[in-house]
Amino acid sequence: MMRILMVGRGVIATIHGQVLQEAGHHVEFLVRPGRTREYGGRVRTDLVDGRRGLLGRRRRTTFATRLRESVEPGDGFDLVVLSVGHHRLREAVASLAPVVGAATVLVLGNVWDDPVAAVAPLPADQVVFGFPGAGGGFDGDGVLHGALLRSVVLGSSGTPGD
């Protein structure tokens, strides 16, 4: 079992966090101050799960979320999934760099800047880039409607030949 920190509780972080939690990992969501009360401790999802069946299978579930508004250096996460908008990436990296410890950081989403420069405060050998195999949106009642594909595209940057 890994200890995983999902940065944010948007569509991508929520879908992938749910899948990782269902696989038996300990998953927590880092949210902005004040959002814990707003989000509450549960998320309802209505997903087409492309991992199940040729055309996917619709799943409606509710899962419990562990929310936190801060991270400390000794919290001991094995994996940090950083899924924020490209315009917030540098800010998120700057706040995570002092507390990430030895965790692998998966930047999951679009990176519009030079990838190495965008994550510069983090140790390059701890960073993996990925493009999510999921998408969707929240409706007015807070239900996440979306889809999950079978794979996530992963890669690295910063060394010759990558």
N, C-alpha and C positions, 0 to 999 in steps of 0.2 A: 504494500500500500504506500502510495506517495502522498505527501502533503503538498497540495497545489493551491496557489493563490491566483485567482482570476482578477485582473485589474479592470474594474468596471462591472456593471451589470446590464450592459446593452445586449442586443440580439446575439451577436457572435459569442461573447463571453457566457451568456446564459445557456445557449444551446450546447456549447462544448463543455461547460461546467456541469450541466446535467448529465451528459453522457459519461464524463469522467467519474462523477459521483456514483452513477448507477453501476460503473465498473468496479466499485469498491474503494475508490480513493477518497481521501479526506480533502474536500474542496471548500475554500472560503472565497468570498467576494470582497475586494477592497472597493469601497464606494466613497464618494465625496462626503465631507462632514454634513450632517443633517439628513442624508439620504436613507440611513438605516430605518428611521421612523417612517419615512415616505414609502419605502419599498416593502417593509414588513418581512416576515420570515418565510414566505411561500411564494412560488411562481406557478401560475397555470400555463401550460403549453399545449398547443394544438399543432403537431408537427407531422409532416410527411417524412418518414425515416427511410431514406434511400439505401440504408445498409441492410434493410429487410425486404427481400423480394425484388423482382425485376423492375417493377414500377414504384417501389417503395410501399410502405404501409403507414397509414395514418394512426397516430398515437395521441391520445388526449390524456395528459397527466398533470398532477400537481406535485411539486417536489419542494422539500424544505431547503432553504438557503441559510448559510452561515455568513452574516454580513459583518464587516469590520470597517472602521473609519481611519485606522492608522496601522502601520507596520513598524516593528522594532527590529534592530539588527539580529537579535537572538531568536527570532520566531521560528527559524529552521524550516523554511519551505524548500522542497526539492525542485519544484518547477513553478515559475511565475509566468502566467500567460498574459501578455500585454496586448490587449485588444482595444485600442482607442482610435479615434479619428486621426488622420494624418496630421491635422493642424494642432493636435494636443500631444503628439508623440514625444517631442523634445522635453516638454514640461513633465510628462509622466516619467520619462527616463531619468531626468534630473532628480526627481523626488525618490525614485526607487534605488538609484545607484548606492546611496549610503547604507541601505538596509537589505539589499538582495542577498548578501552573504555568498555562499557557494552554489546557490540555486541556478539552474539553467533558466534562461529567459527566452521564451518563445514569443517573438513579435508576430502577432497574428492579424494581418490586415494589410492595407495599402501603405506603402512607404513612398512618398512623393519626392523626398530629398535623397541625397546620397545615403544609402543605408548605413555605411560605416560612420559617417558624420552624425546621423540621426541618433545613434545609440552610443556615441563616443564615451560618455562617462562610465559605461558598463564594460567589464572585461570582455574583449572580443571573443575569447574562447568559451564564454558562457552564453553567447547569443546565437539563436537559431531564428531564421525568418520563415514565415509560413503564410500561405494564402488559404483562408478558411473555405471549407466545403459546406457552408451553411449560409442562410440568409432568411430574412423575414421582417416582421415588425410587430409592435405592440398595438393592440386596439384600445379604445377608450376605457375599457374595463380592466386593462392591464394584462390581458391574455396575450401571450406570445404566439403568433401564427407564423409558421415558417417551414423550412425544409432543411434536411441534413443529407448531404451526399455521402458516398462511401469513403471518400479520401480527403486528406488535407495535403497540399503541396508544401514540402519543406526544403530548405536550402540554407546555405551559410554565405557569409561575405567577409571580406577583409584579408584573405590570404591569396597568394597567387594561384591561379588555376580555378578559382571558384566562379 
